[in-house]
Amino acid sequence: MTKYTDENFNEFDNAHPEIYEGFKRFALKAMAVRKHYSSRAVFHALRWETIIDSGGEFKINNNWSPFYARKFMKESPSHEGFFRSRVQTHARGDE
């Protein structure tokens, strides 16, 4: 079972930089019309585009969405609060 930790996220993110680029693109589109939005909705839009454009299947676990949201807001402090986030108390996947 995959554990969704900061360390594992960094490994995943480094291996798949295209995901964050797409995440940023859709997040910025959402920011043009919304004060707040869901990082999972951004993932769904990214999946839709990938499936339609490539004709393939795009697999990314929703559990990564809060990590991408935190990265996006940390990278651009002016976007702080666009995605609502919770304090991470434990790594998902832990028993």
C-alpha positions in Angstrom: 0.0 0.0 0.0 1.3 3.4 -1.0 1.9 5.8 1.9 1.1 9.4 1.1 3.8 11.3 2.9 5.8 14.4 2.1 8.8 12.3 1.2 6.8 10.0 -1.1 5.1 13.0 -2.7 8.5 14.6 -3.5 9.6 11.4 -5.2 6.4 11.2 -7.1 6.4 14.9 -8.1 10.0 14.7 -9.3 9.2 11.6 -11.4 6.1 13.3 -12.9 6.7 17.0 -13.4 4.0 17.2 -16.0 1.3 16.6 -13.4 2.2 19.7 -11.5 2.4 21.8 -14.7 -1.2 20.7 -15.5 -2.3 21.2 -11.9 -1.0 24.8 -12.0 -2.6 25.5 -15.4 -6.1 24.3 -14.2 -5.7 26.0 -10.8 -5.0 29.3 -12.5 -8.0 28.9 -14.7 -10.2 28.3 -11.7 -8.7 31.3 -9.9 -9.9 33.5 -12.7 -13.5 32.8 -11.8 -13.5 31.5 -8.2 -12.3 32.6 -4.8 -11.8 29.0 -3.6 -11.8 25.7 -5.4 -11.2 22.0 -4.8 -7.8 20.5 -5.6 -9.6 17.2 -6.4 -11.7 19.0 -9.0 -8.5 20.2 -10.6 -7.3 16.6 -10.7 -10.5 15.6 -12.4 -10.1 18.3 -15.1 -6.5 17.1 -15.6 -7.6 13.5 -16.0 -10.3 14.5 -18.4 -7.9 16.4 -20.6 -5.3 13.7 -20.6 -7.8 10.9 -21.5 -9.4 13.0 -24.3 -6.1 14.3 -25.8 -4.1 11.0 -25.6 -6.9 8.5 -25.9 -5.2 6.7 -23.0 -5.8 6.4 -19.3 -4.3 8.8 -16.8 -3.9 7.3 -13.4 -3.2 9.5 -10.4 -4.5 8.9 -7.0 -6.7 11.6 -5.4 -4.6 11.3 -2.2 -1.9 13.4 -4.0 -4.3 16.3 -4.5 -3.7 18.0 -1.1 0.0 17.8 -1.6 -0.2 19.5 -4.9 -2.5 22.2 -3.4 0.0 22.9 -0.6 2.8 23.0 -3.1 0.9 25.5 -5.3 0.0 27.8 -2.4 3.6 27.6 -0.9 5.1 28.4 -4.3 2.8 31.4 -4.7 2.0 33.0 -1.4 -0.5 35.3 -3.1 -2.6 32.2 -3.7 -2.6 31.1 -0.1 -6.1 30.0 0.9 -7.4 29.3 -2.6 -7.4 25.6 -1.7 -8.7 24.9 1.7 -6.4 22.6 3.5 -6.3 20.7 6.8 -3.3 20.0 9.0 -1.8 16.7 8.1 -1.9 14.6 11.2 -0.7 11.3 9.8 0.4 9.8 6.5 -2.5 8.2 4.5 -1.9 4.5 4.0 -0.7 4.0 7.6 -2.6 1.5 9.7 
